[in-house]
Amino acid sequence: MNKFTRYLRHIVYLEDELDRAAAAASIKKNIAFRGPNVIILACAIFIASIGLNVNSIPVIIGAMLISPVMGPILGFGLGLGTNDTGLLTNSLKNFLVMVVISIVVATLYFMISPLRMTNPTELLARTRPTIYDVLIALFGGVAGMLEHSRKERGTVLAGVAIATALMPPLCTVGYGIATLAPRYIFGAMYLFLINTFFIALATFIVAKFLGFERAPGDELRNRRSARVVSLILVVMIVPSVISAIGTIRDNNFATNAERFVAEHKTIGSAYIFDHRINLDGRTQTLDLYLAGEALDYTTKQILLQSALNYGLHSDQIIFHEEASVQNIDRNEVMRNLSDHYLETIRQLNQTIVELQVELARYKALEKAAAADTTAAK
């Protein structure tokens, strides 16, 4: 065990790989937003907005790779970790400049863009933060700070820029302003603030852990800073946990609803030719569109009782039996029925084969037992 412990310490030993002074100098140098940094940021935001506009993930990733948004955030975390008030103030000022430039550029783009977004999936993904976004930002921040602290840097910072996804939420805020959609504005801004805070928190933790040189300061101010950080931590993390619980609940409902529909395609002389899973709002619902004979009360109750085995309650299932007024694709209905019956036949054939194998095994055993009895006589 001692040998293993020594080996473990050897592979995670950091001291020989670190250059704290160079890391601090690099972070401080990349904080300022003026000159080329402003133009690069504007270009990156413009590219990311185009990527969101056309739902192109590669374009969004490309924009994140060239954006300089991490500088002020890392500076803020380092300032907290080293009690450097000047660095904190400078980082905060440049952070606000960065946010304003980003939102203005994104808003202008979406105001002049001729493309209208009918299914903005990438934008919608930036409006509902969860605990998973917290974890991504936290561990991404740790990786980014460790990479800054290394003597020889690799490609980790590029990966951190992609993983923490700071730019798309700002672009989404711009879209919300351009289209006067509060849902996009507040949801995306909250996600951006979550990413920002937990990257800064990770930087703060790593700076403390690695023992970066502290700026002179009084203990009272340090304790006040710690309380402020703790308060912001609670404010940021609690809503994201609630959102994550909702996401998990929606996912479980959708999965169970699909299973329920797949296993109840036919109900007596009726059949489900279509269904809709609704996850908007506080209550999830499953709409079942039925064709064939109308279901009587008893059959519906049996079906609803069966739904309980899938975690679906009776008030979550809505029957639609007005098949005559629905826009039915009869070919699709027949195809669904055909698929269902073919699957049923396949399962029956498989059961028959298994029974035949089992019967053959019993016959072989019976024959062997008979031969043993004959030999014994």
C-alpha positions as CSV (number, residue, x, y, z in Angstrom):
1,M,0.0,0.0,0.0
2,N,2.9,2.4,0.8
3,K,4.4,1.7,-2.6
4,F,1.1,2.4,-4.3
5,T,0.6,5.6,-2.3
6,R,4.1,6.8,-3.2
7,Y,3.3,6.1,-6.9
8,L,0.0,7.9,-6.7
9,R,1.7,11.0,-5.1
10,H,4.3,10.9,-7.9
11,I,1.8,11.0,-10.7
12,V,-0.2,13.8,-9.2
13,Y,2.7,15.9,-8.0
14,L,2.4,19.4,-9.3
15,E,5.3,21.4,-7.9
16,D,7.8,20.7,-10.6
17,E,5.3,21.6,-13.4
18,L,4.2,25.0,-12.0
19,D,5.2,28.6,-12.6
20,R,3.0,30.7,-10.3
21,A,4.6,34.1,-11.2
22,A,4.3,33.5,-14.9
23,A,0.6,32.4,-14.5
24,A,-0.3,35.5,-12.5
25,A,1.5,37.7,-15.0
26,S,-0.3,36.0,-18.0
27,I,-3.7,36.3,-16.4
28,K,-3.2,40.0,-15.6
29,K,-2.0,40.7,-19.1
30,N,-5.1,39.2,-20.7
31,I,-7.6,41.1,-18.5
32,A,-7.8,44.4,-20.5
33,F,-10.4,44.9,-23.2
34,R,-9.1,47.5,-25.5
35,G,-7.5,47.6,-29.0
36,P,-7.3,44.2,-30.7
37,N,-9.1,42.4,-27.9
38,V,-12.2,44.5,-28.5
39,I,-12.2,43.8,-32.2
40,I,-11.5,40.1,-31.7
41,L,-14.3,39.8,-29.2
42,A,-16.8,41.6,-31.6
43,C,-15.8,39.3,-34.4
44,A,-16.1,36.2,-32.2
45,I,-19.6,37.3,-31.0
46,F,-20.7,38.0,-34.6
47,I,-19.5,34.5,-35.7
48,A,-21.2,32.8,-32.7
49,S,-24.4,34.7,-33.4
50,I,-24.4,33.4,-37.0
51,G,-23.8,29.9,-35.7
52,L,-26.8,30.2,-33.4
53,N,-28.9,31.8,-36.1
54,V,-28.3,28.8,-38.5
55,N,-28.1,26.2,-35.7
56,S,-24.5,25.3,-36.6
57,I,-22.5,23.8,-33.7
58,P,-19.2,23.8,-35.6
59,V,-19.5,27.6,-36.2
60,I,-20.3,28.2,-32.5
61,I,-17.2,26.1,-31.5
62,G,-15.0,28.1,-33.9
63,A,-16.2,31.4,-32.4
64,M,-15.5,30.2,-28.8
65,L,-11.9,29.2,-29.8
66,I,-11.1,32.8,-30.9
67,S,-12.9,34.7,-28.1
68,P,-10.9,36.4,-25.3
69,V,-13.7,36.3,-22.7
70,M,-11.9,34.2,-20.1
71,G,-9.4,36.9,-19.2
72,P,-11.4,39.1,-16.8
73,I,-13.1,36.1,-15.2
74,L,-9.8,34.4,-14.4
75,G,-8.5,37.8,-13.1
76,F,-11.4,38.1,-10.8
77,G,-10.9,34.6,-9.3
78,L,-7.2,35.2,-9.0
79,G,-7.8,38.6,-7.3
80,L,-10.1,36.9,-4.8
81,G,-7.6,34.1,-4.2
82,T,-4.7,36.5,-3.6
83,N,-6.6,39.3,-1.9
84,D,-5.6,41.7,-4.6
85,T,-8.2,44.5,-4.5
86,G,-6.7,46.3,-7.5
87,L,-6.8,43.2,-9.6
88,L,-10.4,42.6,-8.5
89,T,-11.5,46.1,-9.5
90,N,-9.7,46.0,-12.8
91,S,-11.1,42.6,-13.7
92,L,-14.7,43.7,-12.8
93,K,-14.4,46.8,-15.0
94,N,-13.1,44.9,-18.0
95,F,-15.7,42.2,-17.4
96,L,-18.5,44.7,-17.6
97,V,-17.0,46.2,-20.8
98,M,-16.8,42.6,-22.3
99,V,-20.4,41.9,-21.4
100,V,-21.7,45.2,-22.9
101,I,-19.7,44.8,-26.1
102,S,-20.9,41.2,-26.5
103,I,-24.6,42.0,-26.0
104,V,-24.5,45.1,-28.2
105,V,-22.9,43.2,-31.1
106,A,-25.2,40.2,-30.7
107,T,-28.3,42.4,-30.5
108,L,-27.3,44.4,-33.6
109,Y,-26.7,41.1,-35.6
110,F,-30.1,39.6,-34.7
111,M,-31.8,43.0,-35.5
112,I,-30.4,43.1,-39.0
113,S,-30.3,39.4,-39.8
114,P,-32.7,38.3,-42.5
115,L,-32.9,34.8,-41.2
116,R,-35.8,34.0,-38.9
117,M,-35.4,31.2,-36.4
118,T,-38.3,28.7,-36.5
119,N,-36.7,26.1,-34.3
120,P,-33.9,27.7,-32.3
121,T,-32.7,24.6,-30.5
122,E,-29.2,25.9,-29.8
123,L,-30.7,29.1,-28.4
124,L,-33.2,27.3,-26.2
125,A,-30.4,25.2,-24.8
126,R,-29.0,28.4,-23.3
127,T,-32.1,29.4,-21.4
128,R,-32.5,26.7,-18.8
129,P,-29.4,26.3,-16.7
130,T,-29.0,23.2,-14.5
131,I,-26.6,21.9,-11.9
132,Y,-24.7,20.2,-14.8
133,D,-23.8,23.7,-16.1
134,V,-22.4,24.5,-12.7
135,L,-20.2,21.3,-12.7
136,I,-19.0,22.1,-16.2
137,A,-18.0,25.6,-15.3
138,L,-16.4,24.5,-12.0
139,F,-14.3,21.7,-13.5
140,G,-13.6,23.7,-16.6
141,G,-12.3,26.6,-14.5
142,V,-10.1,24.2,-12.5
143,A,-8.6,22.8,-15.7
144,G,-8.1,26.4,-17.1
145,M,-6.3,27.7,-14.0
146,L,-4.1,24.6,-13.9
147,E,-3.2,25.1,-17.5
148,H,-2.3,28.7,-16.9
149,S,-0.1,27.6,-14.0
150,R,1.9,25.1,-16.0
151,K,5.4,25.9,-17.3
152,E,4.6,24.5,-20.7
153,R,1.1,25.0,-21.9
154,G,-0.8,22.7,-24.3
155,T,-4.3,22.8,-25.8
156,V,-6.3,22.7,-22.6
157,L,-7.4,26.3,-22.7
158,A,-9.0,25.8,-26.1
159,G,-11.0,22.9,-24.6
160,V,-12.0,24.9,-21.6
161,A,-13.2,27.7,-23.9
162,I,-15.5,25.2,-25.7
163,A,-16.7,23.4,-22.6
164,T,-17.6,26.4,-20.5
165,A,-19.5,28.0,-23.3
166,L,-19.4,31.6,-22.2
167,M,-20.2,33.3,-25.5
168,P,-23.5,31.5,-26.7
169,P,-25.4,32.7,-23.6
170,L,-24.4,36.3,-24.3
171,C,-25.5,35.9,-28.0
172,T,-28.8,34.5,-26.8
173,V,-29.3,37.6,-24.5
174,G,-28.7,39.7,-27.7
175,Y,-31.3,37.6,-29.5
176,G,-33.8,38.1,-26.6
177,I,-33.3,41.9,-26.7
178,A,-33.6,42.0,-30.5
179,T,-36.9,40.0,-30.4
180,L,-38.2,41.4,-27.1
181,A,-38.3,37.9,-25.6
182,P,-37.7,38.1,-21.8
183,R,-37.4,34.3,-21.6
184,Y,-34.2,34.3,-23.6
185,I,-32.8,37.4,-21.9
186,F,-33.1,36.3,-18.3
187,G,-32.5,32.5,-18.8
188,A,-29.4,33.1,-20.9
189,M,-28.0,35.8,-18.6
190,Y,-28.4,33.5,-15.6
191,L,-26.6,30.8,-17.4
192,F,-23.8,33.2,-18.3
193,L,-23.5,34.4,-14.7
194,I,-23.4,30.8,-13.5
195,N,-20.6,30.0,-15.8
196,T,-18.8,33.2,-14.9
197,F,-19.1,32.7,-11.2
198,F,-18.1,29.1,-11.0
199,I,-15.1,29.6,-13.3
200,A,-14.0,32.5,-11.0
201,L,-14.7,30.2,-8.0
202,A,-12.5,27.5,-9.5
203,T,-9.8,30.0,-10.1
204,F,-10.0,31.2,-6.5
205,I,-9.8,27.6,-5.2
206,V,-6.9,26.6,-7.3
207,A,-5.0,29.9,-6.5
208,K,-5.5,29.1,-2.8
209,F,-4.5,25.4,-3.2
210,L,-1.4,26.1,-5.2
211,G,-0.3,28.9,-2.8
212,F,-0.2,31.9,-5.1
213,E,1.5,34.9,-3.5
214,R,-1.1,36.9,-1.6
215,A,-1.3,40.7,-1.8
216,P,-1.2,42.5,1.6
217,G,-4.6,43.0,3.2
218,D,-6.5,42.9,6.5
219,E,-8.2,39.8,7.9
220,L,-11.5,41.5,8.3
221,R,-11.8,42.2,4.6
222,N,-10.8,38.6,3.8
223,R,-13.6,37.3,6.0
224,R,-16.0,39.7,4.3
225,S,-15.0,38.5,0.9
226,A,-15.5,34.9,1.9
227,R,-19.0,35.6,3.1
228,V,-19.9,37.4,-0.1
229,V,-18.6,34.5,-2.1
230,S,-20.6,32.0,0.0
231,L,-23.8,34.1,-0.5
232,I,-23.3,34.3,-4.2
233,L,-22.6,30.5,-4.3
234,V,-26.0,29.8,-2.7
235,V,-27.9,32.3,-4.9
236,M,-26.4,30.7,-8.1
237,I,-26.5,27.1,-7.2
238,V,-30.0,26.6,-5.7
239,P,-32.0,27.7,-8.8
240,S,-29.8,25.5,-11.0
241,V,-30.4,22.5,-8.8
242,I,-34.2,23.1,-9.1
243,S,-33.9,23.4,-12.8
244,A,-31.8,20.1,-13.0
245,I,-34.5,18.3,-11.1
246,G,-37.1,19.5,-13.6
247,T,-34.9,18.4,-16.5
248,I,-34.5,14.9,-15.0
249,R,-38.2,14.7,-14.3
250,D,-39.1,15.7,-17.9
251,N,-36.6,13.2,-19.3
252,N,-38.0,10.3,-17.2
253,F,-41.6,11.2,-18.1
254,A,-40.8,11.3,-21.9
255,T,-38.9,7.9,-21.6
256,N,-41.8,6.3,-19.7
257,A,-44.4,7.7,-22.1
258,E,-42.6,6.4,-25.1
259,R,-42.4,2.9,-23.5
260,F,-46.1,3.0,-22.6
261,V,-47.2,4.0,-26.1
262,A,-44.9,1.4,-27.8
263,E,-46.4,-1.4,-25.7
264,H,-50.0,-0.3,-26.0
265,K,-50.3,0.4,-29.8
266,T,-53.6,-1.6,-29.9
267,I,-56.4,-1.4,-27.3
268,G,-59.1,-3.9,-28.2
269,S,-60.5,-2.7,-31.5
270,A,-58.9,0.7,-31.2
271,Y,-55.3,1.7,-31.9
272,I,-53.0,4.6,-31.1
273,F,-52.1,6.2,-34.4
274,D,-50.3,9.2,-33.0
275,H,-49.2,10.7,-29.7
276,R,-47.7,13.9,-28.3
277,I,-45.5,14.4,-25.2
278,N,-45.9,17.9,-23.7
279,L,-43.2,19.0,-21.3
280,D,-44.0,22.7,-21.2
281,G,-45.4,24.0,-18.0
282,R,-45.5,22.5,-14.5
283,T,-47.4,19.3,-15.5
284,Q,-46.3,16.9,-18.2
285,T,-49.0,15.4,-20.3
286,L,-49.3,12.6,-22.9
287,D,-51.9,13.1,-25.7
288,L,-53.1,9.8,-27.2
289,Y,-54.8,10.0,-30.6
290,L,-57.0,7.0,-31.2
291,A,-58.7,5.5,-34.2
292,G,-61.0,2.5,-34.6
293,E,-63.8,1.8,-32.1
294,A,-64.3,4.3,-29.2
295,L,-63.0,3.1,-25.9
296,D,-65.6,2.4,-23.2
297,Y,-65.2,3.5,-19.6
298,T,-63.9,0.1,-18.4
299,T,-61.2,-0.2,-21.1
300,K,-60.0,3.3,-20.4
301,Q,-59.7,2.6,-16.7
302,I,-57.7,-0.6,-17.4
303,L,-55.4,1.4,-19.7
304,L,-54.9,4.1,-17.1
305,Q,-54.2,1.5,-14.4
306,S,-51.6,0.0,-16.7
307,A,-50.1,3.5,-17.1
308,L,-49.3,3.7,-13.4
309,N,-46.8,0.9,-13.9
310,Y,-44.9,3.4,-16.1
311,G,-45.1,6.3,-13.6
312,L,-47.9,8.0,-15.6
313,H,-50.9,9.3,-13.7
314,S,-54.4,9.4,-15.0
315,D,-54.5,13.2,-15.0
316,Q,-51.4,13.2,-17.3
317,I,-53.1,11.2,-20.1
318,I,-55.5,12.9,-22.5
319,F,-57.5,10.8,-24.9
320,H,-58.4,12.1,-28.4
321,E,-60.9,9.9,-30.1
322,E,-62.1,12.4,-32.7
323,A,-60.3,10.6,-35.5
324,S,-62.7,11.8,-38.1
325,V,-61.6,15.4,-37.6
326,Q,-57.9,14.7,-37.2
327,N,-55.5,15.1,-40.1
328,I,-54.7,11.4,-40.4
329,D,-52.1,10.0,-42.6
330,R,-53.8,6.7,-43.3
331,N,-50.6,5.2,-44.8
332,E,-48.8,6.1,-41.6
333,V,-51.6,4.5,-39.5
334,M,-51.4,1.3,-41.5
335,R,-47.6,1.4,-41.3
336,N,-47.7,1.7,-37.6
337,L,-50.2,-1.1,-37.3
338,S,-48.2,-3.3,-39.6
339,D,-45.0,-2.6,-37.6
340,H,-46.9,-3.5,-34.4
341,Y,-48.3,-6.7,-35.7
342,L,-44.9,-7.7,-37.3
343,E,-43.2,-7.1,-33.9
344,T,-45.9,-9.2,-32.2
345,I,-45.4,-12.0,-34.7
346,R,-41.7,-11.9,-34.3
347,Q,-42.0,-12.2,-30.5
348,L,-44.4,-15.1,-30.9
349,N,-42.1,-16.9,-33.3
350,Q,-39.2,-16.4,-30.9
351,T,-41.3,-17.8,-28.1
352,I,-42.2,-20.8,-30.3
353,V,-38.5,-21.5,-31.1
354,E,-37.6,-21.3,-27.4
355,L,-40.3,-23.7,-26.5
356,Q,-39.3,-26.1,-29.3
357,V,-35.7,-26.0,-28.0
358,E,-36.9,-26.7,-24.5
359,L,-39.2,-29.5,-25.7
360,A,-36.3,-31.1,-27.6
361,R,-34.1,-31.0,-24.5
362,Y,-36.8,-32.7,-22.4
363,K,-37.3,-35.4,-25.1
364,A,-33.5,-36.0,-25.2
365,L,-33.5,-36.3,-21.4
366,E,-36.5,-38.7,-21.5
367,K,-34.8,-40.8,-24.2
368,A,-31.6,-40.9,-22.2
369,A,-33.5,-41.9,-19.0
370,A,-35.3,-44.6,-20.9
371,A,-32.0,-46.0,-22.3
372,D,-30.5,-46.1,-18.8
373,T,-33.6,-47.9,-17.5
374,T,-33.3,-50.5,-20.3
375,A,-29.6,-51.0,-19.7
376,A,-30.2,-51.5,-16.0
377,K,-32.7,-54.3,-16.7
